[in-house]
Amino acid sequence: MQRFRGLGRAAKGFAADSRGNFAIVFGLAAAALVLGVGYAVDTAQLVNAKSALREAVDAAVTSTARDLTTGTATEDEAKKIVEAFLSANSTGGALAYNGIKLDGLAINRTAKTLEATAHVDVPLYFPLFGRGNVERVSETSTALYSNKRIEVALMLDLTGSMKGQKIKDLRTAAGNAVEAMLGSQKPGIDRVRVALVPYAEAVNTGGLADSVFVEVNGGPTLPPSIDDPIPASAGAGSRPDRCSTERRDKDGEPDFSDDGPETIRWNNQGKRYLAKVNRDRRMTKCPSAALIPLTADRQKLLNTISTFSADGVTAGGIAAQWGYYMLSPRWRNTVRAAGLGDGPADYAPDKVSKVAILMTDGAFNTAFAGVSGTPQNVQQTKSSANAQAICANMKAGGIEVYTIGFDLGSNKSSEKVAALAVLKNCASPDTNRTRHFFDASTGPELDAAFKEIAGNIEKLVLTR
């Protein structure tokens, strides 16, 4: 303000100069300049205030709607919560301290909406053209609160290239993501549930190991026929671990469906068998961290994340497959039979949001089904194609897919180029408000990517 007053005094000095018409002309020009600058300052002040107010009101109704949805607040408490949030966001600068005032809060119990209108009075430095000294800026924002549930599958890379600081960074970022999604959830509501699918050369199926058919050298690649009068275990080897590779179809090729393992299929001899998932006889390294089906047990997830260790190669198609299973209602009976929770809900976009998050630090390079010889680390084309086929099926079924590349290497490396192509193809299309592919180079960037996705998941349910 002192600069503008100084400019005004200078203009008056020139105007008082009697040395000719120049002084008069300059004085008029200077006055117009001062008025124009003043008008621009006020306009910028109003624009900044409106933007800050919009962000504050949006955040207030979204946060309050989340509290209503999770049961941490009641409808009678909503007004006080919104007012407290707005007061906390009257930060000075664009918005005067304690300047935001709540004009009204409307709760529509039928539409399950929470609508708030608030205003802030912005002082004007140059009240021109009939303006007063203060101009009022108002904003209205609406958020949904509902019983809509969220199911998230985290497919996390534990391969050998993740050793050292990278696996520590993943533990931190994945743990923070679980906290962001489940930390404020009231116990017993289970509105948000998270499945964990750690992977490397294979996926450790943990309590779902009965859904796996163990291949043996020289034996069949399909489970035994249920039409033959022989034990159902015939043709299967003893279980050396709880790991799984891809499921094979009747011709030995990878199967991209989300069918449950109790699904009945017909082999090339016209006999029925159960569509269990294969454990290829050539598999050598089973991750120690086992998958966890959908759960709201935050501590159970955090405990498993804390044990993450890195080893093995990257079977990205197998990871995508098991993430798909953990979100598919066709696996509900299997999960329940194993005593591992209620299993995935039906596909119902108006009632359930299903989200898959696939993270890797390199190109997918290992696949078993339909591959001869040694599959490990030499099947980039097939593994990448398998992952993309499964991602396409997930998206077609209404699952929103996020992907994260972590420290993929130099921009010109063939591995990074290949990994980026797969991750971008797997991810759901970006929108004006949401991006679905992330390229994180450092631990903090990985953490930020997971946090942004967690925030997007809530917005998907609570805002419109």
C-alpha beads as a LAMMPS data file, in Angstrom:
LAMMPS data file: protein, C-alpha beads

464 atoms
463 bonds

1 atom types
1 bond types

-500.0 500.0 xlo xhi
-500.0 500.0 ylo yhi
-500.0 500.0 zlo zhi

Masses

1 110.0

Atoms # bond

1 1 1 0.000 0.000 0.000
2 1 1 2.893 2.408 0.739
3 1 1 4.108 1.923 -2.853
4 1 1 0.702 2.926 -4.237
5 1 1 0.533 5.990 -1.930
6 1 1 4.019 6.963 -3.052
7 1 1 2.977 6.644 -6.677
8 1 1 -0.054 8.835 -5.947
9 1 1 2.103 11.544 -4.345
10 1 1 4.483 11.463 -7.287
11 1 1 1.564 11.866 -9.670
12 1 1 0.327 14.885 -7.698
13 1 1 3.792 16.414 -7.850
14 1 1 3.919 16.131 -11.617
15 1 1 0.394 17.481 -11.904
16 1 1 1.404 20.584 -9.901
17 1 1 4.307 21.271 -12.207
18 1 1 3.549 24.476 -14.181
19 1 1 6.044 23.881 -16.930
20 1 1 3.485 22.960 -19.554
21 1 1 0.786 20.669 -20.689
22 1 1 3.021 17.653 -20.192
23 1 1 2.417 17.794 -16.454
24 1 1 -1.340 17.707 -16.937
25 1 1 -1.198 14.840 -19.397
26 1 1 1.191 12.889 -17.224
27 1 1 -0.973 13.469 -14.181
28 1 1 -4.036 12.069 -15.922
29 1 1 -2.079 9.082 -17.192
30 1 1 -0.586 8.399 -13.766
31 1 1 -3.988 8.570 -12.129
32 1 1 -5.394 6.105 -14.649
33 1 1 -2.404 3.845 -14.036
34 1 1 -2.956 3.892 -10.278
35 1 1 -6.650 3.102 -10.720
36 1 1 -5.881 0.265 -13.135
37 1 1 -3.267 -1.259 -10.850
38 1 1 -5.621 -0.941 -7.894
39 1 1 -8.431 -2.646 -9.753
40 1 1 -6.080 -5.481 -10.760
41 1 1 -4.938 -5.919 -7.147
42 1 1 -8.535 -6.175 -5.903
43 1 1 -9.477 -8.586 -8.690
44 1 1 -6.535 -10.856 -7.883
45 1 1 -7.447 -10.691 -4.201
46 1 1 -10.999 -11.822 -4.954
47 1 1 -9.873 -14.632 -7.267
48 1 1 -7.427 -15.941 -4.652
49 1 1 -10.042 -15.727 -1.927
50 1 1 -12.612 -17.596 -4.024
51 1 1 -10.113 -20.357 -4.828
52 1 1 -9.063 -20.724 -1.182
53 1 1 -12.698 -20.715 -0.032
54 1 1 -13.628 -23.388 -2.571
55 1 1 -10.813 -25.641 -1.352
56 1 1 -11.780 -25.100 2.283
57 1 1 -15.492 -25.842 1.738
58 1 1 -14.731 -28.878 -0.454
59 1 1 -12.384 -30.254 2.179
60 1 1 -14.855 -29.569 4.994
61 1 1 -17.809 -31.382 3.411
62 1 1 -15.655 -34.262 2.142
63 1 1 -14.098 -34.795 5.563
64 1 1 -17.471 -34.570 7.306
65 1 1 -19.092 -36.908 4.780
66 1 1 -16.308 -39.389 5.430
67 1 1 -16.985 -39.180 9.166
68 1 1 -20.710 -39.771 8.570
69 1 1 -19.960 -42.725 6.326
70 1 1 -17.499 -44.372 8.686
71 1 1 -19.734 -43.770 11.682
72 1 1 -17.270 -41.572 13.578
73 1 1 -19.807 -38.728 13.519
74 1 1 -23.596 -38.404 13.552
75 1 1 -25.805 -36.166 11.435
76 1 1 -26.507 -33.997 14.515
77 1 1 -22.766 -33.368 14.860
78 1 1 -22.175 -32.534 11.193
79 1 1 -22.682 -28.749 11.466
80 1 1 -20.190 -28.366 14.307
81 1 1 -17.638 -30.462 12.422
82 1 1 -17.976 -28.361 9.247
83 1 1 -17.728 -25.096 11.224
84 1 1 -14.639 -26.315 13.051
85 1 1 -13.019 -27.363 9.775
86 1 1 -13.753 -23.987 8.161
87 1 1 -12.432 -22.117 11.170
88 1 1 -9.220 -24.129 11.077
89 1 1 -8.787 -23.234 7.405
90 1 1 -9.170 -19.467 7.890
91 1 1 -5.445 -19.057 7.582
92 1 1 -4.936 -15.405 6.788
93 1 1 -3.628 -14.166 3.460
94 1 1 -6.355 -14.831 0.900
95 1 1 -8.775 -15.648 3.708
96 1 1 -8.883 -13.455 6.806
97 1 1 -8.354 -15.188 10.135
98 1 1 -11.683 -16.622 11.319
99 1 1 -13.198 -15.037 8.223
100 1 1 -15.068 -18.041 6.777
101 1 1 -18.687 -18.152 7.864
102 1 1 -21.016 -21.102 7.326
103 1 1 -24.289 -19.888 5.790
104 1 1 -26.078 -23.224 5.728
105 1 1 -25.713 -26.983 5.914
106 1 1 -28.252 -29.296 4.269
107 1 1 -28.398 -33.068 4.733
108 1 1 -30.481 -35.009 2.236
109 1 1 -31.127 -38.383 3.820
110 1 1 -32.671 -39.798 0.646
111 1 1 -29.890 -38.797 -1.756
112 1 1 -27.270 -39.230 1.001
113 1 1 -25.749 -35.815 0.330
114 1 1 -24.171 -33.195 2.545
115 1 1 -24.236 -29.649 1.125
116 1 1 -22.558 -26.643 2.709
117 1 1 -22.578 -22.971 1.699
118 1 1 -20.059 -20.562 3.196
119 1 1 -18.798 -17.040 2.572
120 1 1 -15.874 -14.784 3.332
121 1 1 -15.814 -10.968 3.223
122 1 1 -12.793 -9.696 1.305
123 1 1 -11.551 -6.138 2.041
124 1 1 -10.857 -4.059 -1.077
125 1 1 -7.873 -1.724 -1.321
126 1 1 -9.330 0.288 -4.203
127 1 1 -13.158 0.298 -4.062
128 1 1 -13.802 1.555 -7.580
129 1 1 -16.871 1.744 -9.837
130 1 1 -19.434 1.804 -7.058
131 1 1 -17.898 -0.990 -5.031
132 1 1 -17.937 -0.866 -1.271
133 1 1 -14.903 -1.415 0.917
134 1 1 -15.741 -5.117 1.279
135 1 1 -16.935 -7.691 -1.239
136 1 1 -18.511 -11.018 -0.263
137 1 1 -17.396 -14.271 -1.914
138 1 1 -19.540 -17.415 -1.506
139 1 1 -19.043 -21.084 -2.360
140 1 1 -21.235 -24.196 -2.179
141 1 1 -19.946 -27.761 -2.138
142 1 1 -21.681 -31.134 -2.007
143 1 1 -20.356 -34.514 -0.907
144 1 1 -21.895 -37.962 -0.732
145 1 1 -22.091 -39.981 2.425
146 1 1 -23.302 -43.498 1.957
147 1 1 -22.952 -47.173 2.686
148 1 1 -20.943 -47.630 -0.488
149 1 1 -18.052 -49.948 0.197
150 1 1 -14.499 -49.917 -1.094
151 1 1 -12.444 -53.018 -1.937
152 1 1 -8.750 -52.546 -2.747
153 1 1 -6.166 -55.093 -3.911
154 1 1 -2.493 -54.124 -3.457
155 1 1 -0.162 -56.095 -5.759
156 1 1 3.364 -55.330 -4.525
157 1 1 6.699 -56.276 -6.070
158 1 1 9.085 -58.180 -3.735
159 1 1 11.618 -59.265 -6.385
160 1 1 15.376 -59.330 -5.921
161 1 1 15.852 -55.887 -7.468
162 1 1 13.881 -54.459 -4.533
163 1 1 16.660 -55.301 -2.046
164 1 1 18.230 -52.673 0.182
165 1 1 16.652 -49.257 0.553
166 1 1 13.918 -49.979 -1.989
167 1 1 12.244 -52.686 0.083
168 1 1 12.407 -50.362 3.096
169 1 1 10.759 -47.636 1.045
170 1 1 8.027 -50.060 -0.023
171 1 1 7.359 -51.109 3.567
172 1 1 6.946 -47.451 4.526
173 1 1 4.782 -46.483 1.546
174 1 1 2.541 -49.575 1.687
175 1 1 2.131 -49.223 5.440
176 1 1 1.173 -45.568 5.068
177 1 1 -1.324 -46.485 2.341
178 1 1 -3.004 -49.015 4.637
179 1 1 -3.119 -46.410 7.407
180 1 1 -4.652 -43.866 5.037
181 1 1 -7.368 -46.272 3.928
182 1 1 -8.135 -47.990 7.242
183 1 1 -6.660 -45.847 10.011
184 1 1 -9.754 -43.734 10.702
185 1 1 -12.313 -46.472 10.090
186 1 1 -14.508 -47.327 13.020
187 1 1 -14.025 -50.972 14.100
188 1 1 -16.805 -53.278 13.001
189 1 1 -18.002 -51.161 10.066
190 1 1 -15.594 -52.604 7.456
191 1 1 -16.624 -50.071 4.812
192 1 1 -13.101 -50.215 3.377
193 1 1 -11.289 -53.545 3.005
194 1 1 -7.836 -54.166 1.601
195 1 1 -6.301 -57.311 0.089
196 1 1 -2.531 -57.775 -0.026
197 1 1 -0.844 -59.660 -2.887
198 1 1 2.960 -59.701 -2.510
199 1 1 4.624 -61.273 -5.537
200 1 1 7.899 -62.218 -7.167
201 1 1 8.319 -65.403 -9.233
202 1 1 4.988 -66.564 -7.845
203 1 1 2.350 -65.649 -5.273
204 1 1 2.231 -67.284 -1.864
205 1 1 -1.468 -68.125 -1.522
206 1 1 -1.344 -68.639 2.240
207 1 1 -4.695 -69.893 3.515
208 1 1 -5.990 -70.350 -0.038
209 1 1 -3.514 -73.097 -0.896
210 1 1 -6.335 -75.626 -1.384
211 1 1 -7.242 -73.733 -4.549
212 1 1 -3.879 -74.707 -6.110
213 1 1 -3.143 -77.758 -8.288
214 1 1 0.472 -78.850 -7.797
215 1 1 2.076 -80.153 -10.997
216 1 1 4.694 -82.906 -10.986
217 1 1 7.382 -83.856 -13.509
218 1 1 5.825 -85.853 -16.316
219 1 1 2.337 -85.410 -14.881
220 1 1 -0.745 -83.635 -16.222
221 1 1 -1.104 -79.874 -16.265
222 1 1 -4.814 -79.992 -15.443
223 1 1 -6.490 -81.126 -12.213
224 1 1 -7.875 -84.690 -12.356
225 1 1 -11.314 -85.360 -13.771
226 1 1 -14.101 -85.406 -11.227
227 1 1 -15.934 -87.941 -13.438
228 1 1 -13.331 -90.669 -12.906
229 1 1 -13.705 -93.065 -9.951
230 1 1 -10.311 -92.084 -8.540
231 1 1 -9.299 -89.847 -5.643
232 1 1 -9.610 -86.157 -6.390
233 1 1 -5.929 -85.694 -5.560
234 1 1 -4.757 -88.039 -8.299
235 1 1 -2.244 -86.485 -10.629
236 1 1 -1.199 -83.877 -8.087
237 1 1 2.083 -83.781 -6.254
238 1 1 2.643 -83.155 -2.577
239 1 1 2.588 -79.480 -1.696
240 1 1 6.192 -78.179 -1.352
241 1 1 4.925 -74.706 -0.475
242 1 1 1.780 -72.614 -0.766
243 1 1 2.754 -70.831 -3.948
244 1 1 0.935 -70.540 -7.263
245 1 1 1.817 -69.620 -10.812
246 1 1 -0.806 -69.046 -13.555
247 1 1 -3.962 -71.027 -14.063
248 1 1 -3.879 -73.017 -17.305
249 1 1 -6.750 -73.564 -19.686
250 1 1 -7.444 -77.015 -21.184
251 1 1 -4.762 -76.420 -23.839
252 1 1 -2.101 -75.411 -21.331
253 1 1 -2.224 -71.708 -22.111
254 1 1 -2.688 -68.987 -19.463
255 1 1 -6.257 -68.399 -18.345
256 1 1 -7.281 -64.757 -17.831
257 1 1 -10.714 -65.243 -16.263
258 1 1 -11.722 -64.590 -12.650
259 1 1 -13.492 -67.945 -12.266
260 1 1 -13.381 -69.435 -8.802
261 1 1 -11.432 -72.695 -8.302
262 1 1 -14.669 -74.650 -7.787
263 1 1 -15.805 -73.742 -11.310
264 1 1 -16.445 -76.868 -13.398
265 1 1 -14.700 -77.087 -16.758
266 1 1 -14.304 -79.693 -19.491
267 1 1 -10.965 -80.986 -20.713
268 1 1 -10.149 -82.081 -24.267
269 1 1 -11.517 -85.551 -23.508
270 1 1 -14.901 -84.093 -22.564
271 1 1 -14.446 -84.806 -18.862
272 1 1 -15.098 -82.375 -16.052
273 1 1 -12.466 -80.917 -13.750
274 1 1 -12.263 -78.104 -11.192
275 1 1 -10.592 -74.899 -12.371
276 1 1 -7.867 -74.804 -9.751
277 1 1 -4.841 -72.556 -10.209
278 1 1 -1.589 -74.225 -11.165
279 1 1 1.711 -74.430 -9.370
280 1 1 4.150 -75.036 -12.207
281 1 1 6.675 -77.785 -11.489
282 1 1 9.533 -75.446 -12.598
283 1 1 8.815 -72.821 -9.972
284 1 1 11.739 -72.504 -7.548
285 1 1 11.275 -69.535 -5.184
286 1 1 8.154 -68.911 -3.136
287 1 1 7.837 -65.480 -1.442
288 1 1 7.696 -65.751 2.327
289 1 1 4.983 -63.086 2.597
290 1 1 1.580 -64.625 1.897
291 1 1 -1.388 -62.918 0.316
292 1 1 -4.193 -61.683 2.542
293 1 1 -7.760 -61.652 1.164
294 1 1 -9.899 -58.564 1.703
295 1 1 -9.837 -57.474 5.317
296 1 1 -10.374 -54.406 7.478
297 1 1 -7.812 -55.725 9.982
298 1 1 -5.257 -52.935 9.692
299 1 1 -2.756 -54.527 12.045
300 1 1 -2.795 -57.843 10.195
301 1 1 -1.892 -56.061 6.964
302 1 1 0.785 -53.939 8.631
303 1 1 2.345 -56.979 10.287
304 1 1 2.718 -58.726 6.926
305 1 1 4.098 -55.587 5.250
306 1 1 6.718 -55.292 7.988
307 1 1 8.066 -58.754 7.039
308 1 1 8.589 -57.949 3.343
309 1 1 11.900 -59.202 1.974
310 1 1 13.171 -59.118 -1.589
311 1 1 14.146 -62.116 -3.735
312 1 1 13.317 -63.732 -7.067
313 1 1 12.176 -62.546 -10.485
314 1 1 9.135 -60.616 -11.714
315 1 1 6.010 -62.570 -12.661
316 1 1 3.737 -59.571 -13.165
317 1 1 1.031 -61.534 -14.932
318 1 1 0.702 -63.838 -11.933
319 1 1 0.453 -60.816 -9.619
320 1 1 -2.308 -59.248 -11.703
321 1 1 -4.139 -62.583 -11.791
322 1 1 -4.259 -62.919 -7.998
323 1 1 -5.200 -59.273 -7.531
324 1 1 -8.122 -59.948 -9.875
325 1 1 -9.133 -63.011 -7.862
326 1 1 -9.088 -61.080 -4.588
327 1 1 -11.639 -58.611 -5.991
328 1 1 -13.837 -61.104 -7.811
329 1 1 -17.102 -62.313 -6.231
330 1 1 -16.462 -65.642 -7.979
331 1 1 -13.817 -66.268 -5.305
332 1 1 -16.140 -65.451 -2.415
333 1 1 -17.021 -69.062 -1.595
334 1 1 -13.358 -70.065 -1.644
335 1 1 -12.360 -67.267 0.713
336 1 1 -15.222 -68.044 3.076
337 1 1 -14.522 -71.778 3.054
338 1 1 -10.936 -71.026 4.091
339 1 1 -12.179 -68.957 7.030
340 1 1 -10.544 -65.805 5.672
341 1 1 -13.445 -63.386 5.808
342 1 1 -16.569 -62.628 3.826
343 1 1 -14.823 -62.498 0.470
344 1 1 -15.382 -59.970 -2.331
345 1 1 -18.775 -58.366 -2.842
346 1 1 -20.723 -58.621 -6.084
347 1 1 -19.878 -56.282 -8.942
348 1 1 -22.257 -53.369 -8.232
349 1 1 -20.775 -49.930 -9.058
350 1 1 -23.531 -48.088 -7.211
351 1 1 -22.765 -50.012 -4.015
352 1 1 -19.120 -51.085 -4.220
353 1 1 -15.980 -49.487 -5.619
354 1 1 -13.328 -52.043 -6.583
355 1 1 -9.744 -50.843 -7.010
356 1 1 -6.553 -52.659 -8.057
357 1 1 -3.098 -51.132 -7.444
358 1 1 -0.215 -52.811 -9.283
359 1 1 3.318 -51.754 -8.326
360 1 1 6.652 -52.900 -9.794
361 1 1 10.260 -51.745 -9.980
362 1 1 10.979 -53.331 -13.359
363 1 1 9.720 -55.063 -16.467
364 1 1 7.626 -58.213 -16.047
365 1 1 9.887 -61.038 -17.205
366 1 1 8.548 -64.412 -16.020
367 1 1 5.631 -66.583 -17.169
368 1 1 5.046 -70.350 -16.982
369 1 1 1.812 -71.343 -18.738
370 1 1 2.327 -72.043 -22.431
371 1 1 6.111 -71.762 -22.034
372 1 1 8.693 -74.491 -22.675
373 1 1 12.141 -74.646 -21.139
374 1 1 13.168 -72.348 -18.301
375 1 1 10.571 -69.608 -17.800
376 1 1 12.328 -67.458 -15.209
377 1 1 13.595 -64.047 -16.311
378 1 1 13.309 -64.716 -20.072
379 1 1 9.600 -64.327 -20.769
380 1 1 9.184 -60.549 -20.861
381 1 1 6.875 -60.485 -23.867
382 1 1 4.554 -63.191 -22.547
383 1 1 4.508 -61.997 -18.938
384 1 1 3.785 -58.428 -20.033
385 1 1 1.029 -59.552 -22.412
386 1 1 -0.538 -61.704 -19.686
387 1 1 -0.622 -58.800 -17.241
388 1 1 -2.194 -56.479 -19.796
389 1 1 -4.850 -59.047 -20.714
390 1 1 -5.846 -59.425 -17.074
391 1 1 -5.849 -55.645 -16.545
392 1 1 -8.166 -55.327 -19.550
393 1 1 -10.550 -57.869 -18.022
394 1 1 -10.497 -56.067 -14.682
395 1 1 -11.311 -52.725 -16.265
396 1 1 -14.061 -54.259 -18.387
397 1 1 -15.609 -55.647 -15.205
398 1 1 -15.661 -52.252 -13.506
399 1 1 -12.443 -52.473 -11.482
400 1 1 -10.465 -49.225 -11.421
401 1 1 -6.763 -49.957 -12.007
402 1 1 -3.867 -47.840 -10.724
403 1 1 -0.238 -48.651 -11.544
404 1 1 3.030 -47.466 -10.001
405 1 1 6.520 -47.791 -11.442
406 1 1 9.223 -47.440 -8.782
407 1 1 12.800 -46.514 -9.646
408 1 1 12.559 -48.128 -13.066
409 1 1 16.012 -47.007 -14.161
410 1 1 17.306 -44.502 -16.691
411 1 1 14.820 -43.021 -19.128
412 1 1 16.506 -44.667 -22.099
413 1 1 16.862 -48.175 -20.690
414 1 1 14.919 -50.872 -22.540
415 1 1 13.632 -52.250 -19.226
416 1 1 12.096 -48.924 -18.232
417 1 1 10.561 -48.422 -21.661
418 1 1 8.989 -51.882 -21.502
419 1 1 7.783 -51.455 -17.918
420 1 1 6.277 -48.042 -18.624
421 1 1 4.385 -49.380 -21.624
422 1 1 2.810 -52.193 -19.599
423 1 1 1.954 -50.004 -16.618
424 1 1 0.385 -47.303 -18.756
425 1 1 -1.655 -49.866 -20.703
426 1 1 -2.778 -51.583 -17.524
427 1 1 -3.914 -48.384 -15.809
428 1 1 -7.433 -47.009 -16.153
429 1 1 -7.731 -43.861 -18.294
430 1 1 -6.941 -40.595 -16.530
431 1 1 -9.690 -38.065 -15.865
432 1 1 -9.587 -34.327 -15.221
433 1 1 -9.319 -35.013 -11.501
434 1 1 -7.583 -38.374 -11.279
435 1 1 -4.410 -39.881 -12.707
436 1 1 -3.955 -43.628 -12.672
437 1 1 -0.298 -44.160 -13.617
438 1 1 2.621 -43.021 -11.451
439 1 1 6.354 -43.042 -12.188
440 1 1 8.094 -42.725 -8.807
441 1 1 11.873 -42.406 -8.684
442 1 1 12.457 -42.192 -4.924
443 1 1 11.013 -43.508 -1.691
444 1 1 9.214 -40.229 -0.892
445 1 1 7.743 -40.195 -4.412
446 1 1 6.507 -43.777 -3.954
447 1 1 4.918 -42.791 -0.647
448 1 1 3.292 -39.755 -2.290
449 1 1 1.900 -41.917 -5.108
450 1 1 0.221 -44.321 -2.687
451 1 1 -1.177 -41.439 -0.648
452 1 1 -2.594 -39.752 -3.746
453 1 1 -4.251 -42.998 -4.818
454 1 1 -5.716 -43.484 -1.332
455 1 1 -7.122 -39.957 -1.521
456 1 1 -8.545 -40.603 -4.981
457 1 1 -10.264 -43.752 -3.743
458 1 1 -12.125 -41.750 -1.076
459 1 1 -13.048 -39.040 -3.598
460 1 1 -14.432 -41.721 -5.894
461 1 1 -16.965 -42.582 -3.229
462 1 1 -17.569 -39.297 -1.428
463 1 1 -17.550 -36.490 -4.014
464 1 1 -19.414 -35.620 -7.142

Bonds

1 1 1 2
2 1 2 3
3 1 3 4
4 1 4 5
5 1 5 6
6 1 6 7
7 1 7 8
8 1 8 9
9 1 9 10
10 1 10 11
11 1 11 12
12 1 12 13
13 1 13 14
14 1 14 15
15 1 15 16
16 1 16 17
17 1 17 18
18 1 18 19
19 1 19 20
20 1 20 21
21 1 21 22
22 1 22 23
23 1 23 24
24 1 24 25
25 1 25 26
26 1 26 27
27 1 27 28
28 1 28 29
29 1 29 30
30 1 30 31
31 1 31 32
32 1 32 33
33 1 33 34
34 1 34 35
35 1 35 36
36 1 36 37
37 1 37 38
38 1 38 39
39 1 39 40
40 1 40 41
41 1 41 42
42 1 42 43
43 1 43 44
44 1 44 45
45 1 45 46
46 1 46 47
47 1 47 48
48 1 48 49
49 1 49 50
50 1 50 51
51 1 51 52
52 1 52 53
53 1 53 54
54 1 54 55
55 1 55 56
56 1 56 57
57 1 57 58
58 1 58 59
59 1 59 60
60 1 60 61
61 1 61 62
62 1 62 63
63 1 63 64
64 1 64 65
65 1 65 66
66 1 66 67
67 1 67 68
68 1 68 69
69 1 69 70
70 1 70 71
71 1 71 72
72 1 72 73
73 1 73 74
74 1 74 75
75 1 75 76
76 1 76 77
77 1 77 78
78 1 78 79
79 1 79 80
80 1 80 81
81 1 81 82
82 1 82 83
83 1 83 84
84 1 84 85
85 1 85 86
86 1 86 87
87 1 87 88
88 1 88 89
89 1 89 90
90 1 90 91
91 1 91 92
92 1 92 93
93 1 93 94
94 1 94 95
95 1 95 96
96 1 96 97
97 1 97 98
98 1 98 99
99 1 99 100
100 1 100 101
101 1 101 102
102 1 102 103
103 1 103 104
104 1 104 105
105 1 105 106
106 1 106 107
107 1 107 108
108 1 108 109
109 1 109 110
110 1 110 111
111 1 111 112
112 1 112 113
113 1 113 114
114 1 114 115
115 1 115 116
116 1 116 117
117 1 117 118
118 1 118 119
119 1 119 120
120 1 120 121
121 1 121 122
122 1 122 123
123 1 123 124
124 1 124 125
125 1 125 126
126 1 126 127
127 1 127 128
128 1 128 129
129 1 129 130
130 1 130 131
131 1 131 132
132 1 132 133
133 1 133 134
134 1 134 135
135 1 135 136
136 1 136 137
137 1 137 138
138 1 138 139
139 1 139 140
140 1 140 141
141 1 141 142
142 1 142 143
143 1 143 144
144 1 144 145
145 1 145 146
146 1 146 147
147 1 147 148
148 1 148 149
149 1 149 150
150 1 150 151
151 1 151 152
152 1 152 153
153 1 153 154
154 1 154 155
155 1 155 156
156 1 156 157
157 1 157 158
158 1 158 159
159 1 159 160
160 1 160 161
161 1 161 162
162 1 162 163
163 1 163 164
164 1 164 165
165 1 165 166
166 1 166 167
167 1 167 168
168 1 168 169
169 1 169 170
170 1 170 171
171 1 171 172
172 1 172 173
173 1 173 174
174 1 174 175
175 1 175 176
176 1 176 177
177 1 177 178
178 1 178 179
179 1 179 180
180 1 180 181
181 1 181 182
182 1 182 183
183 1 183 184
184 1 184 185
185 1 185 186
186 1 186 187
187 1 187 188
188 1 188 189
189 1 189 190
190 1 190 191
191 1 191 192
192 1 192 193
193 1 193 194
194 1 194 195
195 1 195 196
196 1 196 197
197 1 197 198
198 1 198 199
199 1 199 200
200 1 200 201
201 1 201 202
202 1 202 203
203 1 203 204
204 1 204 205
205 1 205 206
206 1 206 207
207 1 207 208
208 1 208 209
209 1 209 210
210 1 210 211
211 1 211 212
212 1 212 213
213 1 213 214
214 1 214 215
215 1 215 216
216 1 216 217
217 1 217 218
218 1 218 219
219 1 219 220
220 1 220 221
221 1 221 222
222 1 222 223
223 1 223 224
224 1 224 225
225 1 225 226
226 1 226 227
227 1 227 228
228 1 228 229
229 1 229 230
230 1 230 231
231 1 231 232
232 1 232 233
233 1 233 234
234 1 234 235
235 1 235 236
236 1 236 237
237 1 237 238
238 1 238 239
239 1 239 240
240 1 240 241
241 1 241 242
242 1 242 243
243 1 243 244
244 1 244 245
245 1 245 246
246 1 246 247
247 1 247 248
248 1 248 249
249 1 249 250
250 1 250 251
251 1 251 252
252 1 252 253
253 1 253 254
254 1 254 255
255 1 255 256
256 1 256 257
257 1 257 258
258 1 258 259
259 1 259 260
260 1 260 261
261 1 261 262
262 1 262 263
263 1 263 264
264 1 264 265
265 1 265 266
266 1 266 267
267 1 267 268
268 1 268 269
269 1 269 270
270 1 270 271
271 1 271 272
272 1 272 273
273 1 273 274
274 1 274 275
275 1 275 276
276 1 276 277
277 1 277 278
278 1 278 279
279 1 279 280
280 1 280 281
281 1 281 282
282 1 282 283
283 1 283 284
284 1 284 285
285 1 285 286
286 1 286 287
287 1 287 288
288 1 288 289
289 1 289 290
290 1 290 291
291 1 291 292
292 1 292 293
293 1 293 294
294 1 294 295
295 1 295 296
296 1 296 297
297 1 297 298
298 1 298 299
299 1 299 300
300 1 300 301
301 1 301 302
302 1 302 303
303 1 303 304
304 1 304 305
305 1 305 306
306 1 306 307
307 1 307 308
308 1 308 309
309 1 309 310
310 1 310 311
311 1 311 312
312 1 312 313
313 1 313 314
314 1 314 315
315 1 315 316
316 1 316 317
317 1 317 318
318 1 318 319
319 1 319 320
320 1 320 321
321 1 321 322
322 1 322 323
323 1 323 324
324 1 324 325
325 1 325 326
326 1 326 327
327 1 327 328
328 1 328 329
329 1 329 330
330 1 330 331
331 1 331 332
332 1 332 333
333 1 333 334
334 1 334 335
335 1 335 336
336 1 336 337
337 1 337 338
338 1 338 339
339 1 339 340
340 1 340 341
341 1 341 342
342 1 342 343
343 1 343 344
344 1 344 345
345 1 345 346
346 1 346 347
347 1 347 348
348 1 348 349
349 1 349 350
350 1 350 351
351 1 351 352
352 1 352 353
353 1 353 354
354 1 354 355
355 1 355 356
356 1 356 357
357 1 357 358
358 1 358 359
359 1 359 360
360 1 360 361
361 1 361 362
362 1 362 363
363 1 363 364
364 1 364 365
365 1 365 366
366 1 366 367
367 1 367 368
368 1 368 369
369 1 369 370
370 1 370 371
371 1 371 372
372 1 372 373
373 1 373 374
374 1 374 375
375 1 375 376
376 1 376 377
377 1 377 378
378 1 378 379
379 1 379 380
380 1 380 381
381 1 381 382
382 1 382 383
383 1 383 384
384 1 384 385
385 1 385 386
386 1 386 387
387 1 387 388
388 1 388 389
389 1 389 390
390 1 390 391
391 1 391 392
392 1 392 393
393 1 393 394
394 1 394 395
395 1 395 396
396 1 396 397
397 1 397 398
398 1 398 399
399 1 399 400
400 1 400 401
401 1 401 402
402 1 402 403
403 1 403 404
404 1 404 405
405 1 405 406
406 1 406 407
407 1 407 408
408 1 408 409
409 1 409 410
410 1 410 411
411 1 411 412
412 1 412 413
413 1 413 414
414 1 414 415
415 1 415 416
416 1 416 417
417 1 417 418
418 1 418 419
419 1 419 420
420 1 420 421
421 1 421 422
422 1 422 423
423 1 423 424
424 1 424 425
425 1 425 426
426 1 426 427
427 1 427 428
428 1 428 429
429 1 429 430
430 1 430 431
431 1 431 432
432 1 432 433
433 1 433 434
434 1 434 435
435 1 435 436
436 1 436 437
437 1 437 438
438 1 438 439
439 1 439 440
440 1 440 441
441 1 441 442
442 1 442 443
443 1 443 444
444 1 444 445
445 1 445 446
446 1 446 447
447 1 447 448
448 1 448 449
449 1 449 450
450 1 450 451
451 1 451 452
452 1 452 453
453 1 453 454
454 1 454 455
455 1 455 456
456 1 456 457
457 1 457 458
458 1 458 459
459 1 459 460
460 1 460 461
461 1 461 462
462 1 462 463
463 1 463 464
